[in-house]
Amino acid sequence: MRESEIISLFFRHLQKQGDLPLGDDAGAIRLDDEWLVATNDMLVRKTDVPDIMTPEQVGFKAVTMNVSDVAAMGARPVGFLFSLGIPDDLGAGYLEGVAKGIGKALDFYGVPVLSADTNEADDLIIDGIALGTTKKPLTRSGAKPGEIICATGDLGRALAGLLAWRKGLEISPSLRRALYEKFLEPKARVREGMALNGIASAAIDISDGLSKELHILSKMSNVGIEIYPNRLPIREEVFYVAKELGEDPVMLALASGEEFELVFTLPEGFSEIPDFNCTPIGRTLKGGGVYITTEEKREEMPLLGWEHLASHL
């Protein structure tokens, strides 16, 4: 079964949910005048860790991928919990590197660890939980027709770095550093997520690819979406890799997972873009569907990106 099918199966049986129904980057329950936001995300070495990723980068990423979901809800991270599944062949040195990485990430995001557990497993597994608080959660379902769609940071470097490594592309040290920064050491947009709360109408983080996240945003907000490819924030390093490998840089930006950037919508009439690195990339429409629009034509955006237990780019 595909990941989406498994999720649908469990949803049919998990009727008792929090004050915010499941389906967003994180769940939430109301506590007096605040909301407690909670999310969990699992890192598995086989599927989530390329061979060139150091143990410290593995530990850091395990925290980032959880904190990013809290950031997408517009919440302030307040705690991290995790469980370790450890195979017999994993040495003490590797484990210490993972521990250092988790510790560095906790310092970077200013989040305390609250609990942890260990057990035997067939592969290295880090199952993380992040907690956050907010006055009101920022969800995926608040977008309305006629709004501006923006994305933080830049898009495509994570996948471009993965492909350059996987294909053995010869690149300069400076180009490798730029690509691997996003490929191996992504950072969650915590400050941006908190700043968007009260400004944005909807948001989602890019963990499985911009294309997939836009399709989710469209479905949950019941709006159409059109993206202008010439406005996507794609750095020159992505264009270089795309040219060398015969790929379309726009498709790389749409399919690139684990970017941990935020995609969000600003209400109609909102003319002031938030004061951080973000780019208007499109708008919401009446109806449904997700489209790529140029001066020449509008066409349906293919569903690209990562899904566990399914074929992917």
C-alpha positions in Angstrom: 0.0 0.0 0.0 1.1 3.6 -0.7 1.6 6.0 2.2 -1.5 7.9 1.3 -3.6 4.7 1.3 -2.3 3.7 4.7 -3.1 7.1 6.1 -6.7 6.9 4.7 -7.1 3.4 6.2 -6.1 4.6 9.7 -8.2 7.7 9.5 -11.3 5.6 9.2 -10.6 4.1 12.6 -9.2 7.0 14.5 -12.3 9.0 15.1 -11.3 10.5 18.4 -9.0 13.4 17.5 -7.7 16.6 19.0 -9.5 20.0 18.8 -7.9 20.5 15.4 -8.8 17.4 13.3 -5.9 15.5 11.7 -4.7 16.6 8.3 -2.4 19.5 9.0 1.4 19.6 9.5 0.7 18.9 13.2 -2.2 18.3 15.5 -3.4 20.6 18.3 -5.5 20.7 21.4 -6.7 23.9 23.1 -5.3 24.6 26.6 -7.2 27.6 28.1 -6.2 30.6 25.9 -3.4 28.8 24.0 -3.0 25.8 21.7 -0.6 23.0 22.2 0.7 21.8 18.9 2.2 18.4 18.5 3.8 16.5 15.6 5.9 13.4 15.1 8.1 12.4 12.2 10.3 9.4 11.8 13.7 9.2 10.2 14.8 5.8 8.9 18.4 5.3 7.7 17.5 3.2 4.7 15.1 5.8 3.2 16.2 9.1 4.7 19.9 9.0 5.0 22.3 9.1 2.0 25.7 7.5 2.5 27.5 10.8 2.6 25.4 12.2 5.4 27.4 12.3 8.7 26.0 11.0 11.9 25.8 14.6 13.2 23.8 15.6 10.2 21.5 12.7 10.7 20.8 13.8 14.3 20.3 17.4 13.3 17.9 16.4 10.5 15.8 14.3 12.9 15.1 17.4 14.9 14.6 19.7 11.9 12.0 17.6 10.2 9.8 17.7 13.4 10.4 21.4 14.3 9.5 22.3 10.7 6.0 21.0 11.1 5.6 23.1 14.3 6.9 26.1 12.3 4.3 25.5 9.6 1.6 25.8 12.2 2.8 29.2 13.2 3.8 27.9 16.6 6.8 28.4 18.9 8.7 25.1 19.5 8.8 24.3 23.2 10.0 20.7 23.4 11.4 17.7 21.6 11.0 14.0 22.4 12.5 11.0 20.6 12.8 7.2 20.4 15.8 5.4 19.0 15.7 2.1 17.2 19.2 0.8 17.1 20.5 -2.2 15.0 23.3 -4.5 16.3 25.8 -3.3 13.8 25.7 0.4 14.7 28.9 1.4 16.5 29.2 3.7 19.5 31.0 6.3 17.4 28.1 6.6 15.0 25.6 6.8 17.9 27.7 9.6 19.6 27.6 11.5 16.3 23.9 11.3 16.2 23.6 12.4 19.8 25.9 15.4 19.0 23.7 16.3 16.1 20.5 16.2 18.1 22.2 18.3 20.8 23.3 20.9 18.2 19.8 21.1 16.7 18.2 21.6 20.1 20.7 24.5 20.8 20.1 25.9 17.3 16.3 25.9 17.7 16.3 26.7 21.4 14.3 23.7 22.3 14.8 21.4 25.3 14.6 17.6 25.1 11.8 16.3 27.4 12.0 12.5 27.0 13.7 9.7 25.1 13.7 6.0 24.7 15.8 3.3 23.0 15.1 -0.2 21.6 16.5 -2.8 19.2 15.6 -2.5 15.5 16.7 -3.8 12.1 17.8 -0.3 11.0 18.6 3.0 12.6 15.3 4.7 13.4 14.8 8.1 15.1 11.2 8.8 15.8 10.9 12.4 16.9 8.1 14.4 18.5 8.0 18.2 18.6 5.7 20.3 20.7 4.8 24.0 20.2 2.5 26.6 21.5 0.5 29.3 19.7 -2.5 31.6 20.3 -4.1 30.1 17.1 -2.8 27.4 14.8 -2.0 28.3 11.2 -3.6 25.6 9.1 -3.6 24.3 5.5 -7.3 25.0 5.1 -7.6 28.8 5.4 -6.8 29.9 1.9 -9.4 31.8 -0.1 -9.6 32.6 -3.9 -7.6 35.6 -5.0 -4.8 35.3 -2.5 -1.0 35.6 -3.1 1.0 32.4 -2.7 4.6 32.8 -1.4 7.5 30.6 -0.6 10.4 31.2 1.8 14.0 30.7 0.8 14.9 29.0 -2.5 13.7 25.7 -4.1 15.4 22.8 -5.8 18.8 22.6 -4.2 18.0 19.6 -2.1 17.0 17.5 -5.1 19.8 19.0 -7.2 22.3 18.0 -4.6 20.9 14.5 -4.3 21.0 14.0 -8.1 24.5 15.5 -8.4 25.7 13.0 -5.8 23.8 10.0 -7.1 24.9 10.6 -10.7 28.5 11.3 -9.8 28.4 14.7 -11.4 31.8 16.5 -11.3 31.2 19.9 -9.7 33.4 22.5 -8.0 33.8 22.7 -4.2 31.8 25.9 -4.0 29.0 24.5 -6.0 29.0 21.3 -3.9 28.9 23.4 -0.7 25.9 25.3 -2.0 24.0 22.2 -3.0 24.9 20.1 0.0 23.9 22.9 2.4 20.3 22.1 1.5 20.7 18.5 0.7 22.5 17.4 3.9 21.9 20.3 6.4 18.4 21.8 5.9 17.0 24.2 8.5 13.4 24.7 9.7 11.9 28.1 9.2 10.9 28.7 12.8 11.2 32.5 12.9 9.3 32.8 9.6 6.5 30.5 10.7 5.9 32.5 13.9 6.0 35.7 12.0 3.3 34.4 9.6 0.9 33.6 12.3 -1.8 36.3 12.2 -0.7 37.4 8.7 -1.0 34.3 6.5 -4.3 32.6 5.8 -2.8 29.1 5.2 0.6 27.5 5.3 2.4 24.2 4.8 6.1 23.1 4.9 7.8 21.6 2.0 8.8 18.1 3.2 7.6 16.0 0.2 8.0 18.5 -2.6 6.4 21.8 -3.6 4.1 20.2 -6.1 2.7 17.7 -3.6 2.3 20.4 -0.9 0.4 22.7 -3.4 -2.0 19.9 -4.3 -2.6 19.3 -0.5 -3.1 23.0 0.0 -5.5 23.2 -2.9 -7.6 20.2 -1.6 -7.7 21.3 2.0 -8.6 24.9 1.3 -10.9 24.0 -1.6 -9.2 26.5 -4.0 -7.5 26.4 -7.3 -3.8 27.3 -7.5 -1.7 28.6 -10.3 2.1 29.0 -10.1 4.2 31.1 -12.4 7.4 29.1 -13.1 9.5 32.2 -13.9 8.9 33.5 -10.4 10.0 30.4 -8.5 13.1 31.2 -6.4 15.6 28.8 -8.1 19.3 29.4 -7.6 21.9 29.2 -10.3 23.3 26.0 -8.8 20.0 24.2 -9.6 20.1 25.5 -13.2 23.6 24.2 -13.6 22.8 20.7 -12.4 19.6 20.6 -14.5 21.5 21.5 -17.6 24.3 19.0 -16.9 21.8 16.2 -16.3 19.3 17.1 -19.0 16.6 18.0 -16.4 14.1 20.8 -16.3 15.0 23.1 -13.4 11.4 24.0 -12.8 10.5 20.3 -12.4 13.4 20.0 -9.9 12.1 22.8 -7.9 8.6 21.3 -7.9 9.7 17.8 -7.0 12.5 18.6 -4.4 11.6 17.2 -1.0 13.0 18.0 2.4 13.5 21.6 1.6 11.7 22.6 4.8 10.7 25.9 3.3 7.2 27.2 4.0 4.6 27.9 1.3 1.9 30.2 2.5 -1.0 32.4 1.3 -1.6 36.1 2.0 -5.2 37.4 2.0 -6.6 39.4 -0.9 -5.5 43.0 -0.7 -2.5 42.3 1.3 0.2 44.2 -0.4 3.1 44.1 2.1 5.3 41.0 1.7 6.6 39.8 5.1 10.1 41.2 6.1 12.1 38.0 5.5 13.4 36.1 2.5 10.2 35.0 0.6 9.0 35.2 -2.9 5.5 35.5 -4.4 5.1 32.5 -6.8 1.5 32.5 -7.7 -2.1 32.9 -6.6 -5.2 31.1 -5.5 -8.3 30.7 -7.8 -11.9 29.8 -7.5 -12.6 26.1 -8.1 -9.9 23.5 -7.8 -6.8 22.1 -9.4 -3.1 23.1 -9.5 -1.7 24.7 -12.6 1.5 26.0 -14.1 0.8 29.3 -15.9 3.0 31.1 -18.4 2.2 33.8 -20.9 1.6 31.1 -23.5 -0.6 28.6 -21.7 -1.9 27.1 -18.5 -1.4 23.4 -17.9 -2.1 21.1 -15.0 0.8 20.7 -12.6 2.0 17.1 -12.4 2.0 15.6 -8.9 5.7 15.3 -8.2 7.7 14.6 -5.0 8.2 11.9 -2.4 5.7 9.4 -1.1 6.8 6.4 1.0 6.0 3.0 -0.4 5.6 4.4 -3.9 7.7 5.1 -6.9 9.1 8.7 -6.9 11.5 10.9 -8.8 
